[in-house]
Amino acid sequence: MIAEIAEADAGQVARAVEAAGRAFPAYAALPPGERAALLLRLADAIEAEAEDFAALEALNCGKPRPAVLRDEMPAIVDCFRFFAGAARCLSGSAAGEYLPVTPR
């Protein structure tokens, strides 16, 4: 067993959904460059901790740790980097403005 995690009750789920709803407008207002930067930071963090993540995944699914490091970890990091680049390639109608929104 990797971990024992308590199940959330309905109130906890509702609070999590509400918190996500409150956080979304700020994220949605970020220009594509800032969204991309966040995804790239996440990719870098995953890559830096790849050994630990691979050890956990090996425990989780039984795949040998070296194989997880060789197969899954580079693919996961690449996905985040791909979508960081994609965030900067969306048309204005999908991405919003390319400059931060400033209050008037």
PyRosetta script that sets phi, psi and omega in degrees:
from pyrosetta import init, pose_from_sequence

init()
pose = pose_from_sequence("MIAEIAEADAGQVARAVEAAGRAFPAYAALPPGERAALLLRLADAIEAEAEDFAALEALNCGKPRPAVLRDEMPAIVDCFRFFAGAARCLSGSAAGEYLPVTPR")
pose.set_psi(1, 133.1)
pose.set_omega(1, 178.3)
pose.set_phi(2, -82.7)
pose.set_psi(2, -47.0)
pose.set_omega(2, -176.9)
pose.set_phi(3, -158.6)
pose.set_psi(3, 158.1)
pose.set_omega(3, 172.8)
pose.set_phi(4, -113.9)
pose.set_psi(4, 123.3)
pose.set_omega(4, -174.2)
pose.set_phi(5, -123.9)
pose.set_psi(5, 130.0)
pose.set_omega(5, 179.0)
pose.set_phi(6, -71.4)
pose.set_psi(6, 147.5)
pose.set_omega(6, 177.9)
pose.set_phi(7, -80.9)
pose.set_psi(7, 139.7)
pose.set_omega(7, 179.3)
pose.set_phi(8, -75.5)
pose.set_psi(8, 145.6)
pose.set_omega(8, 174.1)
pose.set_phi(9, -90.9)
pose.set_psi(9, 173.6)
pose.set_omega(9, -175.6)
pose.set_phi(10, -59.4)
pose.set_psi(10, -37.5)
pose.set_omega(10, 179.2)
pose.set_phi(11, -65.4)
pose.set_psi(11, -40.8)
pose.set_omega(11, 178.0)
pose.set_phi(12, -65.4)
pose.set_psi(12, -40.4)
pose.set_omega(12, 177.7)
pose.set_phi(13, -63.6)
pose.set_psi(13, -44.2)
pose.set_omega(13, 179.7)
pose.set_phi(14, -61.4)
pose.set_psi(14, -41.7)
pose.set_omega(14, 179.3)
pose.set_phi(15, -66.0)
pose.set_psi(15, -37.4)
pose.set_omega(15, 178.0)
pose.set_phi(16, -65.8)
pose.set_psi(16, -41.9)
pose.set_omega(16, 178.6)
pose.set_phi(17, -65.0)
pose.set_psi(17, -41.8)
pose.set_omega(17, 177.8)
pose.set_phi(18, -63.1)
pose.set_psi(18, -42.5)
pose.set_omega(18, 179.0)
pose.set_phi(19, -62.5)
pose.set_psi(19, -41.7)
pose.set_omega(19, 177.6)
pose.set_phi(20, -63.4)
pose.set_psi(20, -40.5)
pose.set_omega(20, 177.6)
pose.set_phi(21, -62.4)
pose.set_psi(21, -38.4)
pose.set_omega(21, 178.3)
pose.set_phi(22, -70.2)
pose.set_psi(22, -34.1)
pose.set_omega(22, -177.7)
pose.set_phi(23, -77.4)
pose.set_psi(23, -27.7)
pose.set_omega(23, -172.9)
pose.set_phi(24, -59.8)
pose.set_psi(24, -44.8)
pose.set_omega(24, -178.0)
pose.set_phi(25, -57.5)
pose.set_psi(25, -38.5)
pose.set_omega(25, 179.1)
pose.set_phi(26, -66.1)
pose.set_psi(26, -42.1)
pose.set_omega(26, 178.4)
pose.set_phi(27, -66.5)
pose.set_psi(27, -42.9)
pose.set_omega(27, -178.3)
pose.set_phi(28, -62.5)
pose.set_psi(28, -26.9)
pose.set_omega(28, -179.8)
pose.set_phi(29, -81.8)
pose.set_psi(29, -10.2)
pose.set_omega(29, 179.3)
pose.set_phi(30, -67.9)
pose.set_psi(30, 137.1)
pose.set_omega(30, 174.9)
pose.set_phi(31, -70.0)
pose.set_psi(31, 158.6)
pose.set_omega(31, -176.9)
pose.set_phi(32, -53.2)
pose.set_psi(32, -36.4)
pose.set_omega(32, -179.8)
pose.set_phi(33, -62.5)
pose.set_psi(33, -38.5)
pose.set_omega(33, 178.9)
pose.set_phi(34, -73.1)
pose.set_psi(34, -37.6)
pose.set_omega(34, 175.5)
pose.set_phi(35, -61.7)
pose.set_psi(35, -44.7)
pose.set_omega(35, 179.1)
pose.set_phi(36, -61.3)
pose.set_psi(36, -41.1)
pose.set_omega(36, -179.9)
pose.set_phi(37, -62.3)
pose.set_psi(37, -39.8)
pose.set_omega(37, 178.0)
pose.set_phi(38, -63.8)
pose.set_psi(38, -43.5)
pose.set_omega(38, 178.9)
pose.set_phi(39, -65.5)
pose.set_psi(39, -37.1)
pose.set_omega(39, 177.8)
pose.set_phi(40, -67.8)
pose.set_psi(40, -38.4)
pose.set_omega(40, 175.6)
pose.set_phi(41, -62.6)
pose.set_psi(41, -39.6)
pose.set_omega(41, 178.0)
pose.set_phi(42, -65.0)
pose.set_psi(42, -43.0)
pose.set_omega(42, 177.8)
pose.set_phi(43, -60.4)
pose.set_psi(43, -43.4)
pose.set_omega(43, 179.2)
pose.set_phi(44, -63.4)
pose.set_psi(44, -40.1)
pose.set_omega(44, -179.9)
pose.set_phi(45, -66.4)
pose.set_psi(45, -42.0)
pose.set_omega(45, 177.8)
pose.set_phi(46, -62.9)
pose.set_psi(46, -43.9)
pose.set_omega(46, -179.8)
pose.set_phi(47, -62.7)
pose.set_psi(47, -40.2)
pose.set_omega(47, -179.8)
pose.set_phi(48, -66.2)
pose.set_psi(48, -29.3)
pose.set_omega(48, -178.7)
pose.set_phi(49, -106.6)
pose.set_psi(49, 19.6)
pose.set_omega(49, -174.5)
pose.set_phi(50, -56.8)
pose.set_psi(50, -38.3)
pose.set_omega(50, -179.8)
pose.set_phi(51, -60.1)
pose.set_psi(51, -46.4)
pose.set_omega(51, -179.0)
pose.set_phi(52, -67.4)
pose.set_psi(52, -43.0)
pose.set_omega(52, 178.0)
pose.set_phi(53, -63.0)
pose.set_psi(53, -39.4)
pose.set_omega(53, 179.5)
pose.set_phi(54, -64.8)
pose.set_psi(54, -39.2)
pose.set_omega(54, 177.8)
pose.set_phi(55, -62.8)
pose.set_psi(55, -42.5)
pose.set_omega(55, 177.7)
pose.set_phi(56, -64.4)
pose.set_psi(56, -44.2)
pose.set_omega(56, -179.2)
pose.set_phi(57, -66.5)
pose.set_psi(57, -35.8)
pose.set_omega(57, 177.0)
pose.set_phi(58, -62.5)
pose.set_psi(58, -41.1)
pose.set_omega(58, 175.8)
pose.set_phi(59, -65.5)
pose.set_psi(59, -38.6)
pose.set_omega(59, -176.5)
pose.set_phi(60, -66.8)
pose.set_psi(60, -45.7)
pose.set_omega(60, -171.9)
pose.set_phi(61, -116.0)
pose.set_psi(61, -8.4)
pose.set_omega(61, 178.2)
pose.set_phi(62, 85.8)
pose.set_psi(62, 1.6)
pose.set_omega(62, 177.5)
pose.set_phi(63, -74.7)
pose.set_psi(63, 141.7)
pose.set_omega(63, 178.8)
pose.set_phi(64, -58.6)
pose.set_psi(64, 137.7)
pose.set_omega(64, -178.4)
pose.set_phi(65, -52.9)
pose.set_psi(65, -45.3)
pose.set_omega(65, 178.8)
pose.set_phi(66, -59.4)
pose.set_psi(66, -34.8)
pose.set_omega(66, 178.5)
pose.set_phi(67, -69.6)
pose.set_psi(67, -38.1)
pose.set_omega(67, 175.8)
pose.set_phi(68, -62.4)
pose.set_psi(68, -44.5)
pose.set_omega(68, 179.2)
pose.set_phi(69, -61.4)
pose.set_psi(69, -38.0)
pose.set_omega(69, -176.8)
pose.set_phi(70, -79.2)
pose.set_psi(70, -36.8)
pose.set_omega(70, -172.2)
pose.set_phi(71, -99.6)
pose.set_psi(71, -62.9)
pose.set_omega(71, -172.0)
pose.set_phi(72, -73.3)
pose.set_psi(72, -46.6)
pose.set_omega(72, -172.2)
pose.set_phi(73, -61.6)
pose.set_psi(73, -47.9)
pose.set_omega(73, 177.8)
pose.set_phi(74, -61.4)
pose.set_psi(74, -35.6)
pose.set_omega(74, -179.8)
pose.set_phi(75, -67.8)
pose.set_psi(75, -40.2)
pose.set_omega(75, 179.3)
pose.set_phi(76, -64.0)
pose.set_psi(76, -47.7)
pose.set_omega(76, 179.6)
pose.set_phi(77, -61.2)
pose.set_psi(77, -42.5)
pose.set_omega(77, -179.8)
pose.set_phi(78, -62.6)
pose.set_psi(78, -37.2)
pose.set_omega(78, 178.2)
pose.set_phi(79, -60.3)
pose.set_psi(79, -46.7)
pose.set_omega(79, 179.7)
pose.set_phi(80, -64.2)
pose.set_psi(80, -39.7)
pose.set_omega(80, 178.7)
pose.set_phi(81, -68.3)
pose.set_psi(81, -37.8)
pose.set_omega(81, 176.8)
pose.set_phi(82, -59.9)
pose.set_psi(82, -49.5)
pose.set_omega(82, -177.2)
pose.set_phi(83, -70.8)
pose.set_psi(83, -25.1)
pose.set_omega(83, 172.2)
pose.set_phi(84, -63.7)
pose.set_psi(84, -42.9)
pose.set_omega(84, 177.0)
pose.set_phi(85, -67.6)
pose.set_psi(85, -40.2)
pose.set_omega(85, -179.9)
pose.set_phi(86, -63.3)
pose.set_psi(86, -33.7)
pose.set_omega(86, 179.7)
pose.set_phi(87, -60.7)
pose.set_psi(87, -27.1)
pose.set_omega(87, -179.2)
pose.set_phi(88, -90.4)
pose.set_psi(88, -3.2)
pose.set_omega(88, -176.5)
pose.set_phi(89, -110.0)
pose.set_psi(89, 4.4)
pose.set_omega(89, -179.2)
pose.set_phi(90, -75.4)
pose.set_psi(90, 150.6)
pose.set_omega(90, 176.5)
pose.set_phi(91, -69.3)
pose.set_psi(91, 159.6)
pose.set_omega(91, -177.1)
pose.set_phi(92, -54.7)
pose.set_psi(92, -37.3)
pose.set_omega(92, -178.4)
pose.set_phi(93, -67.1)
pose.set_psi(93, -29.2)
pose.set_omega(93, 179.5)
pose.set_phi(94, -90.7)
pose.set_psi(94, -33.3)
pose.set_omega(94, -174.0)
pose.set_phi(95, -93.3)
pose.set_psi(95, -14.8)
pose.set_omega(95, -171.8)
pose.set_phi(96, 83.2)
pose.set_psi(96, -161.0)
pose.set_omega(96, -179.9)
pose.set_phi(97, -76.2)
pose.set_psi(97, 154.2)
pose.set_omega(97, 178.6)
pose.set_phi(98, -90.8)
pose.set_psi(98, -2.2)
pose.set_omega(98, 174.4)
pose.set_phi(99, -119.7)
pose.set_psi(99, 150.6)
pose.set_omega(99, -180.0)
pose.set_phi(100, -58.6)
pose.set_psi(100, 144.9)
pose.set_omega(100, 176.5)
pose.set_phi(101, -76.8)
pose.set_psi(101, 126.0)
pose.set_omega(101, 179.1)
pose.set_phi(102, -111.1)
pose.set_psi(102, 136.3)
pose.set_omega(102, 179.5)
pose.set_phi(103, -64.4)
pose.set_psi(103, 147.9)
pose.set_omega(103, 179.7)
pose.set_phi(104, -92.4)
pose.dump_pdb("model.pdb")
